[in-house]
Amino acid sequence: QILVVIAVTVFSSCAKQKVFTEKDIQIIPKPAELSLSEGVFEFLENTKFVVADDFQKEISKALISKFKKASGWEPQITNTVPNSNYVQFTKDDTLKDEAYQLTVNKDNITITAKDHAGFLYGLETIRQLLPVAIESNDKVSNTEWIIPVVTIKDQPRFQYRGLMLDLSRHFFNADYIKKTIDRLAMLKMNVLHLHLVDDQGWRIEIKKYPKLTEVGAWRVDQENKHWNAREAVDANQKGTYGGFLTQEDLKDIVAYGQTKNVEIIPEIEMPAHVSSAIAAYPELSCFNHRIGVPSGGVWPITDIYCAGKDSTFKFLEDVLDEVMAIFPSKYIHIGGDEATKTNWKTCPYCQKRIKTEGLKNVEELQSYFVKRIEKYINSKGKKLIGWDEILEGGLAPEATVMSWRGTAGGIEASEQGHDVIMTPGTHCYFDHYQGPQNEEPLAIGGYTPLSKVYEFDPVVDSMSPEEAKHVLGGQANLWAEYIPTTTHSEYMIFPRLAAMSETLWSPKELRNWDDFSSRIKSMFKRYDYLGVNYAKSAYLVTA
Ligand code: TNX
């Protein structure tokens, strides 16, 4: 009997003496400061989570539910500190926004933060310190749920760390959007920009204008057969391909985002990329053309909102009222890209507007359009974001610029003292190929492998420190012309989003491709457990 006791003791203490080295710590994005010590903390059946508020309780429950599935037991939540083996949260108002400190001892773990985001990120880091099998939906045996004794002090380099999903070119439902929110939070990304309006579909219910979704959300085919909006009109009488999110869906998505520190920013495109709206209400365009919802995009698309009719602005203000009631974000994105102004040049309403407002040309008319909308948005206490074309003809006074045609627009906006979000096509376009074209599914073009995303830096060397301060962060964009399914969408997003998260979160001096490409392997295993259809090819090639 004594022998058995000795054997058991030796066996169990050996197991717990697993020695962690730096290489075993495979957190993405890489924490700002980490110091590893000897020993481990072991999660056990009777581990307690000590919480002080409902948010801490909710995020603890999320980790506990992983334990329940993977280990079979369920750690408890309590309000009082037990004698041993617990995880506790402490508030420290001197820490920065979203920052956290994680102190792992042999007996207990402390997560220190100022805000919800910090506490959440502390737990996300614990999740990534745990064996990858913590992601398993089925019980796994022979796993010790240990993490190393370690001290981590972590905070984001940029406050804006985003992903844009294009819901217009193909529709993606609320379930997929919520899954994407989980995956963003896992990487400490904090913005999901929803592109809700484009030529190929209007995706947000607007109660005052029901035809926007009755007509504008549906096109005739999934394939890109009816590219031309004017030709699509008859075919589209029976449009059945598409869909939209109700206001309830969107409120639910917003609330879900709040539990994961992911802010949802809506984009309501104007004045172009709006065939779907004009198909529903032809009078929104200069010449009241009857068009249909196209399945692709014949360029240029000339039917855009009329900038001369006051009724256009009344419509947009009504739409924005409903949008602002759904999304608490301080930002509203109004698009502004790629407006072909052919119609404005001959439209009597537009020409009259140019005259009465003392404008020089149609570029200044677009600037007038955006400034007028900005005034309205500002009057409701919100801020406007637009694609970099909003610089043309003069930037609206408070606008934030999203720079997509390279970084030039962002540089110019920062010189003018405006805030900037960098999202240059060269590094941030996830609709581009990520591996050799002959091995990849059809994509729009471009070549942006994982390593190229990893090279991204939102701050351009030529910027002065003052200008650099205006760079809020960066964003990956997934345009969906060639992406009809969620599995394909996942394929384009992952693992490139992991690279993006590190460029936006971690200190620049810690960035190291070899180190990242070794850590990503652990993330692949997590994605395997989570059923994320990530691209393996992206890993194999370098730019
Ligand atoms: C340009 S980026 C667009 C989108 C397309 C994308 C395809 C931007 C503001 N406009 O409408 O989907 O290229 O890569």
Boltz pocket constraint, residues with backbone or C-beta under 6 A from the ligand:
constraints:
  - pocket:
      binder: B
      contacts: [[A, 337], [A, 338], [A, 387], [A, 404], [A, 429], [A, 431], [A, 444], [A, 479], [A, 480], [A, 481]]
      max_distance: 6.0
